[in-house]
Amino acid sequence: MTLPASYRPRDVPTDPGVYRFRDAQGRVLYVGKAKNLRARLSSYFQDPSRLHPRTRTLVTTASSVQWTVVANEVEALSLEYTWIKEFSPRFNVVFRDDKSYPYLAVSMGEEYPRVQVMRGELRKGTRYFGPYTHAWAIRETMDLLLRVFPVRSCSMGVFRRARSSGRPCLLGYIDKCSAPCVGRITPAAHRALAEDLCAFMNGDAARFISRLEQQMLAAADAQDYERAGRLRDDVAALRRVMGRNAVVLPDGTEADVYALATDELQASVQVFHVRQGRIRGQRGWVTDRGDDATEGELIERLLVQVYGGRTQGDGGDAIPREILVPHLPDDVEAVTAWLRAARGGRVSIRVPRRGDKRALMDTVHENARQALAAEKLRRGADLATRSRALEELQRHLGLPDPPLRIECYDISHTGGTLQVGSMVVFEDGLAKKRDYRTFNVRGPHGDGARDDTEALAEVLTRRFERASRGPAPASGPADDVVERESFSYDPGLLVIDGGLPQVNVAARTLADLGVDVPVVSLAKRLEEVWVPGEEFPVVLPRGSEALHLLQRVRDEAHRFAITRHRQRRTKAMTASVLDSLPGIGPARAKALLQHFGSVRNLRQADEEAIARVPGIGPALAHQIARRLAEG
């Protein structure tokens, strides 16, 4: 571990620039940019205890820091992108796809442009359309397009062999290639075909369909029915290509719609590519978070890395006119200017607030959220990953054995009322839902606990007092057997959702009960692991399987507690409303709820419907309807 004070820089300029943290071997650990280098770098060399854990790990791992002064923030963005791409620093969030997506590409830089399916890096002089989620979808699209726009699709080797032999390939014989290799079409005419294909893919479909329909009618009038039939099929092919893309925004809209779903460890990115109001492609990936960047910083890095290196020559789809994001980049003016220079035209970055674009943004965000949840589930479902997580927990927490059974506890309430404690159980790294339990917190006087720590002490006491009764006899009631089984095993690790106060209370409670179980807490804000009696937390390595497992356990306990608390709150509110109605006792309240299902449905019912409930006559129904209408 390096002391940051040993390499703290002096005489740092106040100009904009880009800086690099390096380790003792000279490897670049982190690249960042700043409007004011002195102010930004000074923030890294304050009291380490005040730094975010990941930032503290960075400055104690690095051995030196270097910087380069630039003229303005736009140049800083370009240099930051170049260095991140060159060095792939471990502490930077690198927004890379988890796989390569296919594009429909037209190589306009060649003498005879070629249409093909391409993956990987974009090349200058080639126009790209997409990306597409599945390769088969784009191949079917290309096959349909070649009926109308018979552009060359063969490799250069095949093209040269056909030219030397004087015979076209199969596509030339079936009229899906205009066969420039044997001189059936001039270079200029072939390039015009490629331009038409690009124009169609850019959204100018109506012009081509209208032109083909006019030619079809003219052929029919001339009684050239064979040609009219071919043109009819061409129109149908173009309409099928258009029909593959859902219309979501008004015609002419060109936008990339981004959404982020994040937690303390990972960031899930989804983007929908909208061209001419239609969704032309979709991409998504999940990446580890390298630092404590804000939402605005993450969006800025995302845009710089996605569009970095693309220019106007890459085609109209490289950088759209409009970029919709959930949060504006921190330096939105510089990012906008940088994108405008790269595109060679107007670019706007904004957050949609209402209407169709806001609805589409919500859809993209839901995709990002589900992708993040699926990534967590994938990690939890893999046996090798679970085993590694348990071994890492044993090593970092100094446990005698891997914690094969982990129990996690959380408290949920509304302003101190209707307090609920949750207990979730993970065995071998997987949730064991049959052992989940909730506790309605009563407090010492039956009116609830004073705070979360007192509620936590009550929940742990009730849980381990039940365990002291031992297993239920097999001959007892089935529900009692299941209930007692879930408490009959001591966990290998007990996790509390909270910080140092919560874990200290849990440790004292277990000691008073004579229970010897390792206990830790996981603080949500910084994902720190607190151990009882320790002054400083344990900071698990970023991206470690142990931290991912603790996070899943904690989040599940939080979800389970909130679900039970909402049920109690709804029941209490329902009881409060029904108790206020005239002439309604427990029996009639139960009958009303069974008949209408909820108080909301009861409010919407008329007097006649209420009067049909057993035990409710017309006079009482009138009073109930009037009281509910009054609120």
N, C-alpha and C positions, 0 to 999 in steps of 0.2 A: 504494500500500500504506500502510495506517495503522498507526502504532505503538500497540499496545494500552495502553501506559502513559499515552498522551495522553488517554484517556477513562476510565481506571480509576475506578470510583465510590468515593466515600467515605461513611462513616456508613451502610452498608447494614444494615437491621434483621435481626434473627435470626428473624423471624416467617415462617410459610409464605406463599407467594405465587407469582406468575407474572411472568416477566421477558421482555423483548423486545430483541433486538439490531437496530439500524437502521443503514443506510448513510448516506452523506453527503446523499443525496436524500430521506431520511426513509422509505425503503421498509423494511418489516419483513423481516429476513433469517432470524430464528430465534425461535421461541417455546418456552419451557420452564417447568417448574414446579419448586418446591423446598419441602421441609419447613423448611429453614433457608436463607433467601435469601443471607445473608452467606457462609456456608460454600460454597454452590453457586457463586455468582458469583466467589468468590476462586479457584476451581479454573480459571477461564478466563484469569486474569491472572498465571499463573506463567511460568517460563522457556519461551518459545515452542518451543525445541528439544525439550521434554519433552511437548508436546502431540501428540495424534493429528493427522496431516496435515489431515484435514477440519476439525477444531476449530481448528487453526492458521490455515487459510484463512478460517474464519468470523471470528475475532477480528481478523485483519488487513484484512478487507474492511469490517467494521463501523466506525462512527464514534461510536456512542453506545449506551448500554444503559439501559433504563428498567424499572421494576418496579411491581407493584401488590400490596399486602398484602391477604390474605384471612383469614378466621377459621380455616379448617382445610383439610386435604388434599382433602376432597370438593369444597369450593368451588374449590380450585385446579384440580382436574380439569375442572370445568365451564367455568371461565374459559379454561383452556388450549385446550379443544376449540373454544370460541367464537372465539378469536383465530386459531387455525389455519384454521378454516373461513372466517373473514373475510379474512385476509391471504394465505393460501396461501404461506407462507415457503419460499424456495428451499432452505434447509438443513434443513428438517424432512422426515422420512419421511411422506409423505402416502399413506395407504392408500385409494386410489380404485380402483374397478373400471375395467378397460380397456374395458368396454362396459356398456350398460344391460341389466339382466336383467328379464324379464317376471314379473309376479305375477298371481295371481288375486285380484281386489279386489272387496269388497262395500261400497258406500258407505252405511253404516248411519246417517250423519248426515243423509241426505235423507229427505223425507217418504215417498217410495216408493224404498226401497233398490235400487240397480242393481248387477248383477254384470258385470264387465268385465275385460279384460286391460290391465294398466297397467305402465308403466315409469317410471323416474326417482324423484324424491323422494316419500317417503311423506307422505300427508296425514292430518291429524287427523280422527277420526270415521270413518275407513275401515279395514276389517279386511283384512289381506293374508295370502295363503297362497302359499308358495313360498320363494325364487324358483325358477323353472324354467329349465333350460338352453336350451330351444328354445321359440319361440312356438307352433309347430304343436302341440306336446304339450299345452300349456295350453289351446289352443282346442279340441282334441278332448276334453279333460277337461270343459271348460265345456259343450260340446254334449251330452255324456252326462249331466251333472248337471241340465241344464234339462229333461230328460225327467221327472225326479222332483221337482225343485224349480223350477217355472216362474217364476223371479224375472225382473223387468224387466231387459233388457240393452240397451235402446235409449238413444240420446242424448237430452238434454233437448229438443232441437229436434224430433226425431221424436215424442217423447212429447206435446209441445204440439200438433203438427199432428194427431195421431190423436185427441187430446181434442177439438179444435175441430171435426173432421170427423165424429166419432162412430164412426169405423171403425178397428179395430186394424190393426197391421202384419201381415206374413206370419207372424211367429212366433206371434202371437195366434191365427191361423186353424189353425195346425198343432199347437197345444197345447204349444208350448215357451215360452209366456209367459202368465201368468194375466190379462193385459190390464187392469191397474188404470187405464189411460188412459180406458177406456170404462165403468168401474164394474163390471166382472165380479167384482171382489174388493174388499173393504174395505181401507183402509190398515192396520188392525190385523192382518188376516189375511195381507196381503202381507208385513208386517214379520215375522210368525211364520214364513212360508216362508223369508225371508232368514235368520232365526235358525237354522232347521233346517239350511239349507245350510252355514252357518258351523260348526254343531255337528258335522255330518258331516265337514267338512274338518279339524276339530280332533281327529278320531279317534273320535268316537262313532258309528262306522259300523254296529256290530253291532245297535244299537237300531233303526235305520231299516230295515235289511235284514230283521230279525226281524218288524217290524211289517208290511212289505210282503208277506212270505211268509205271514203269518197272513191278511191280506186276500185274497191269491191263493187260499188254501185255502178261505176262506169263499165266495168268488165261484164256485169250482169246485163246492162243495157245493150252491150255489144254482143251478147249471147256467148261470151267466152266464160262459160260456167266453170270450167276446170280452174282457170285462174281466179275467178271469184271465190271458189271454194277454198283455194290456198290462202287467199287474203282473209277470208272469214276465219280460218284456223289461226292465222297470224294475229288477228285482233283478239281472239280468244286467249292466245298465249300471253299477250301483253297484259290483258285483264287479269289473268292468273298471277302474273308477277306482281301486279299492283295489289291484288287481293291478299297476298301473303303478309302484307304489312298493315297493321291496325291503324286506322285514322284516329288520332287522339287530340290533335290541335288543328287550328285553322290552316288552310292551304297556304303555303309559302313560309311556314314556320321552320326555321333551322335552328336547332338547339341541342345541346347536350345537357341532360338532367342528372345531377349527381345527388347522392345521399350517403350519409355516414351513420353507422351504428357502432358505438364505441363502449368499451369498459376500460378499466385501468391497465389491462394487459394487451388488448388487441383492438384493431379497427377494421370494420367491414365496409367495403366500398362497393356501391352499385352505380352504374351509369346506363341510361337509356339514350340512344342516339336517334333523334327525331329529325327527319328531313322531309320537307314539303308536308308537314303535319302528320307524317307517318313514322311509326317506330321502325327504323331500319336495322337496328342492332342493339344488343344488350351485353354488358360485361359485368363481371363481379369478382372480387377476390378479398381475402382476409389476410392481414399482415400484422406482425407484432409491433407494438408501440415501443419506440426506443427512448422516449423522454417524456417530459410533462407538458407537452405542447397543448395549447388551447384548441378549441374547435376551429377558430379562425386561422391559426397557424397550420393545422392539419389540412384545411382546404387550400391554403396557399401552396403548401408543398405538393399536394395532390395535383393541382393544376400545372405547376411548373414541371413536375416529372412526367405527367401524361402528355403535355403538349411540347415539352422541350425537344428541340431539334427539328420540329416540323416547320415548314415554310409554306409560302403561297404555292410553290411549285409542286407540292405534294398533292394538290387537288382540292376542290372545294370542300370535301368532307373532313379534311385534316383538322381545321379549327373552324367551328361554326360561328355565325354572327352573334349567337346568344348562348350564354352559359348560365344555367340555373343551379344554384347551390343552396344548401340549408343554412349556411352562415357566410357572411362576406369575409374574404381574406383580410388579415390584419392590415396589410399594405395594399388595399384594393386598387389605388391609383397606379402604383408601380406595376402590379400584375396586369392590369388592363392595358397600360401602355406597352408592356412587353408583348402581350398577345396581339395587339394591333400591329405592331411592327413585324411580328412573325407572319401574320395572316396577310398583311398588305391591305387591310381594310378595316371597317368598323367591327368592334367586338364589345359586347356589354356583359357584365357580370352582375347578376342581381338575385335577390331572394324572392320567389313568388309568394304573395300573401293571400291571394284568393283566386277563384275561378278554375278553369280547366288546368292551368299550369300548376296550381297548388294541389289539385287532386292528383295529377300525375306525379308530383313530387312525393306525395304521401304513399303512392303505390311503390315508387322506387325505394323509399325508406323502409317499407314493409319487407321488400326483398332483401335489403341489407340486414335488417334485424333477424330475419329467418336464416340468412346465411351465417351470421355470427352464432346463432343458437345451434345450427347444424355443425359448425366447426367445433363447438364445445362438446356436442354429443359425440362427434367422431373421435375426439380425444378420449372421452370417457369410455367409449365402446371398445377401444383397442386394448387387448390384454397386456401387450408389452409396455404400452404407455402407462397403464394403470400401475403395473408393477414398478416401473421406474419412478412414478410419482410417490408411491409408498416408501420406496427405498430412500428417495431424496428427503422426504419428511423425517424419516428416522435419523438420517445423517445431520440435517440442519438443526433439528430440535433436540438432538442428543437422546433419543428414545432408546430403550433397551431392545425393542423389536419393532418391525414395521407395523403401523396402526391398522390392522385388518378391519377393525370396526371403529368408525368415527361417528360421534354424535355431535350435533350442532344445535345451539339454542338461540332464540331471538325473542324479543318482546315487541308487541305491537299494540298501540292504543290511540285514542283520539283525545288529546288534551288531558291525559291521565285517567280517562274513563274507559270502561269496557276493556280492561287490559287482558291480553292473551299472550301466553307463552307457547312457542312451538319447539318441537323436538323432531329433528330429522336424522335418519340413520343411513350411513353408507357402509357397505361391507365389500371388501376387495375393490374399492374404488367405484362401486355402482350403488345407486340409490336403492334402498330396501323399503319400499313404500308401505308395506304391511306393518312395519314397526314405527311409522310416523305417529306422533301423538301431539295433542294440543292441551293446554291447561288454562282454564279460566281463573285468573289471578284474583284471590279473595282478599288478601291483606290481613294484617293482624286483627282488625276489628270488623272484617266482612265488607268493608267499603272500598277495597282496592289498596294497592301498595302506594307508598309515598312517591317513589321514583322507580326507574328501570332497575337499579341495583337491588332494591328490596324485592321487586317482582322476580328478578332472576334468582335471588336466594330462595324464594318460596318454591319456584318451579324445580330447582335442583333438589331441594329438600324432599319434595313430594315424589320426584322421580326415584331417588336412591332409597327412600323409605320403602317404596313399593318393592324395590329390588331386594331389600333385606328380608322380605317375607318368603323369598325362595320361590321355586317353580310351583305352579298350581298342579294339584293332582289330576292325572289324566282322566279320572272319572267325573271331574267337575264339569260345570257348564262350558260349552265350547268357547263362548266369548271370553270367559274368564281365563281359560287356558291361553288363548292368543294374547290377551291383555298382559298376563303375567310373564309370558315368554319374552315379550318385547323389552321388559325391564330386568330380566334375570341375568343378563350378561353385562359385565362392566366393559365400557369401550376402551380401546387402546389409545384413543385420543379424544379429548372433549374440547370442542371449539365453541367460542362465544362470539357473537356478532357485536363488536364494540372495541373499546380501547383498554388502557391500563386500569381505570377504575372497575370496569366490568370483570376483567380477568382476576383482579385481586379479590373482589367479592366472591367470585366462583371458587377460588382457591381456599378462602376462609371457610366457606360453607362446606366444601368437601372435607376439609380438615376436621371441622366440628362433627361431621357425620362419620368420621373414621374411614373415609373412602380414599384410597390411594390410586388416583387416576391422573395422568398428565393432562394439563389444561392450558390452552392458549386462547388468545382472542385475535380477531382479524379486523383491523380498522378499515372502514370502507373508503375513506378519503384518499389515503396514501398506500393502501394495501400492505400495512405494516403488521407483522406478527408480534404480539406482546406476550411475554412470559411473566408469571407472577414474581413480584419482587425485583425485577430487572429495571434499571434506569433507562436503558435504550432498547428499542425493539430489534427483532431479528428481521433483516431485509433479505428475503429470498431472491435469488437471481431472476432478472427479467426473463420472461418466457419459459421459466422452469415448469416442469410438469407438476411439481409439488405445489407451486403457487396457483396454477390452474385448478388443481383439485380442491384446494382450500376455498378458492373463489366459488367454484360450483356448489360446494357444500353450504357455504355462507349464503349464497343467493337463493338456494332452495329453501333454507330455513326462513329467510326473509319473505319469500313468496308464500310459503305455507302459513306463516304467522299473519300476514296481511289478509290472505283469503279467509281464514277463520275469524279475524277481527271484523271484516266486512260483513260476514254472515251474522255475527252478534249485533252489529250496529243496525243492519237492516231489520232484524227481528225486533230489536228494541224500538226502533222508529215505528214499525208496524203496530206493535203493541201500544205505543203511546197514542197513535192516531185512533185506533179502535177503542181504547179506554175512554177517549174523550167523547165518543158518540153516545147519545141518550139511549137508555134502555138496553145497552149492549154489555153482556157479561161474558165470561170465558167461553161458554157453550155457543152463544150466538156469534162471537168473534171467530171461533173456529169454523163455524158453518159458513160464514161470509168468505173467509180465506179459502176454504176448500172449493167453494162455488166459483169465485172470481180469480183465484190464483194469486192476486196481489192487491195492495191498496190502490195502486195506479189504475188497475182495471175496474176496481170498485168505484173510483171517482168518475170514470167515464161512463158508468152504467146509468140508465134512467130509473125512475121510481118503479116502473112495472117489472124490470129485470130484478131489482132488489127485492121486491115483494114476493117473487117466486122462490126465494130461499126459504127452506123450512124454518119455521119459528119467527119469520119476519112478515108482518102483515102490512096492508097498505098504509096505515097511519104511521107505523114505525119507519117504513120505507121512506115516507115523505120527510120525516124528521132527519133521517140519515142523509138523504140526498141534499137537503137544505144546509145541514151542518158542514158537509163536505164541500159544497159550493162556496160557503163562507170562508173556507180555508182552514 
